[in-house]
Amino acid sequence: MTSRLTLITPAISAALREARFDDGCPLDPSGVRQARAAAGTFPAADRVWASPTPRCRETAEALGLDAVPAPELTGLDAGRWRGETLAEVAEREPVELARWLADPDAAPHGGDSVRALCDRVERWLESAARDSGRTLAVVEPEVVRAGVVRALGAPESAFWRTDVTPLTAVELSGRSGRWNVRMGHPLDVSG
C-alpha cells in the first residue's frame, strides 16, 4: 500500500520574518494573502492535518483546508528561548546555542532536542503510512526537516542543513521504512 504525504509549511509570520523561536504569533497580513492565493493549488486529499500552532492552523484555514489538529506535529519546543531571536540567544548563551546546534541530543533551553523531534515525527510518519491515499499536513518548518531527515535515513546533523521556506510543499511517497522525497516546490501564490 502506497501512501502519499504532502507536508506544507506555514505562510510568513512575524516570528519567521524575524528569525525568532516560535512564540505562537499569528500570520501577518501578507502571509494570509499569500496562503489565500495558494488555495486549491494542490491535489485533493483523503486526510488533512495541521500542527496546532496558530500559524499552521491559520495557514490551513487560508488555504481552504478543514484540517484536524495533530499534537504530534507540533514544532520543536524551544523552552526558555521561545519568542527570542537567534541573535539574542547567541549573545546571551553562545555555548548552549552552539551545543544545541552541534549535538542532536542537547536541549539546553529546557525544550525538545532535535533527536526527540525527529523521533516524534518518525512515529507520526509510521502511523500515516498505514493509510493509503493522500494526506496533507500543514506543519512547522522543523517538522518538515525532521520528516525529510527520517525519510532519507540521514543523520540528525542533516536537520540543520535543510532549508524550508514558507508556503512550500515537500512530498513523501511510499510506505513506512521506505519513503521517496520530492523536495519543496512552492505553492502558486500568483492567485
GUVOMAR-200857 format. One record per residue (C-alpha): x, y, z; residue in one letter. Coordinates in pm, whole numbers, plus 50000, padded with zeros to 5 digits. Example, Ala and Ser with C-alpha at 12.3 -4.5 7.8 and 13.67 -1.06 7.14 Angstrom:
// GUVOMAR-200857
       x       y       z   resn
   51230   49550   50780      a
   51367   49894   50714      s
//
This chain:
// GUVOMAR-200857
       x       y       z   resn
   50000   50000   50000      m
   50143   50335   49895      t
   50088   50650   50094      s
   50131   51000   49960      r
   50206   51265   50214      l
   50238   51636   50137      t
   50391   51850   50411      l
   50309   52219   50366      i
   50493   52485   50562      t
   50301   52781   50706      p
   50285   53121   50545      a
   50502   53403   50677      i
   50457   53535   51029      s
   50648   53786   51239      a
   50839   53502   51412      a
   50954   53358   51079      l
   51036   53701   50937      r
   51240   53798   51246      e
   51414   53458   51287      a
   51253   53416   51629      r
   51182   53090   51804      f
   50808   53045   51759      d
   50605   53218   52026      d
   50258   53140   51896      g
   50220   53456   51692      c
   49964   53459   51411      p
   50031   53500   51040      l
   50098   53852   50927      d
   49864   54008   50664      p
   50096   53924   50373      s
   50110   53562   50490      g
   49731   53540   50495      v
   49710   53692   50144      r
   49970   53452   50004      q
   49804   53149   50162      a
   49463   53251   50026      r
   49617   53295   49681      a
   49761   52941   49701      a
   49428   52780   49792      a
   49337   52493   49563      g
   49686   52454   49410      t
   49743   52103   49546      f
   49564   51773   49488      p
   49258   51672   49689      a
   49341   51473   50000      a
   49183   51190   50192      d
   49307   51336   50522      r
   49418   51685   50628      v
   49618   51753   50944      w
   49778   52062   51093      a
   50023   52141   51366      s
   49823   52301   51648      p
   50028   52623   51630      t
   49839   52940   51534      p
   50037   52999   51214      r
   49977   52641   51089      c
   49606   52647   51175      r
   49567   52989   51012      e
   49759   52877   50703      t
   49537   52569   50667      a
   49227   52785   50702      e
   49353   53040   50446      a
   49432   52752   50209      l
   49070   52641   50241      g
   49159   52321   50426      l
   48949   52172   50704      d
   49248   52043   50898      a
   49238   51830   51211      v
   49489   51942   51477      p
   49764   51685   51531      a
   49959   51743   51856      p
   50234   51504   51741      e
   50306   51752   51459      l
   50382   52036   51698      t
   50707   52212   51618      g
   51022   52198   51824      l
   50971   52321   52181      d
   51243   52583   52232      a
   51182   52605   52606      g
   51307   52929   52760      r
   51425   53055   52417      w
   51064   53078   52296      r
   50999   53419   52140      g
   51367   53518   52127      e
   51568   53575   51812      t
   51860   53354   51730      l
   52087   53659   51767      a
   51958   53727   52120      e
   52020   53368   52228      v
   52363   53367   52062      a
   52461   53679   52255      e
   52335   53560   52593      r
   52401   53183   52572      e
   52659   53123   52297      p
   52794   52798   52444      v
   52447   52649   52495      e
   52334   52751   52147      l
   52645   52602   51988      a
   52594   52279   52181      r
   52226   52262   52073      w
   52322   52314   51708      l
   52600   52052   51721      a
   52451   51780   51943      d
   52114   51632   51838      p
   52058   51510   52196      d
   52115   51852   52355      a
   51826   52060   52488      a
   51991   52336   52692      p
   51680   52553   52657      h
   51471   52302   52851      g
   51258   52202   52550      g
   51298   51939   52278      d
   51622   51805   52142      s
   51647   51763   51766      v
   51657   51384   51812      r
   51338   51390   52022      a
   51160   51591   51750      l
   51286   51356   51476      c
   51171   51053   51679      d
   50824   51205   51730      r
   50787   51290   51361      v
   50910   50943   51261      e
   50639   50782   51478      r
   50381   51001   51304      w
   50519   50905   50961      l
   50490   50536   51051      e
   50131   50593   51158      s
   50050   50793   50842      a
   50199   50517   50625      a
   49922   50280   50740      r
   49670   50485   50540      d
   49663   50459   50164      s
   49576   50761   49958      g
   49684   51121   50002      r
   49743   51309   50325      t
   49810   51683   50352      l
   49964   51828   50665      a
   50035   52195   50736      v
   50333   52178   50970      v
   50613   52385   51114      e
   50936   52400   50908      p
   51125   52196   51167      e
   50867   51916   51133      v
   50937   51909   50759      v
   51311   51896   50833      r
   51262   51608   51075      a
   51042   51424   50826      g
   51297   51458   50547      v
   51583   51350   50776      v
   51398   51035   50881      r
   51254   50959   50536      a
   51604   50965   50388      l
   51765   50781   50680      g
   52001   51076   50721      a
   52176   51157   51049      p
   52015   51421   51270      e
   52306   51654   51185      s
   52138   51695   50842      a
   51845   51864   51019      f
   52028   52200   51027      w
   52135   52166   50664      r
   51778   52150   50531      t
   51623   52487   50446      d
   51245   52504   50426      v
   51077   52823   50309      t
   50722   52946   50386      p
   50434   52804   50181      l
   50637   52522   50033      t
   50527   52163   49982      a
   50750   51861   50035      v
   50610   51530   49919      e
   50680   51190   50067      l
   50554   50879   49897      s
   50598   50516   49977      g
   50548   50320   50293      r
   50685   50304   50641      s
   51054   50228   50631      g
   51091   50332   50268      r
   50998   50681   50157      w
   51078   50877   49844      n
   51114   51253   49884      v
   51013   51519   49634      r
   51174   51833   49768      m
   50986   52156   49817      g
   50802   52313   49539      h
   50646   52650   49617      p
   50271   52674   49618      l
   50138   52901   49343      d
   50061   53231   49515      v
   50016   53435   49196      s
   49641   53399   49250      g
//
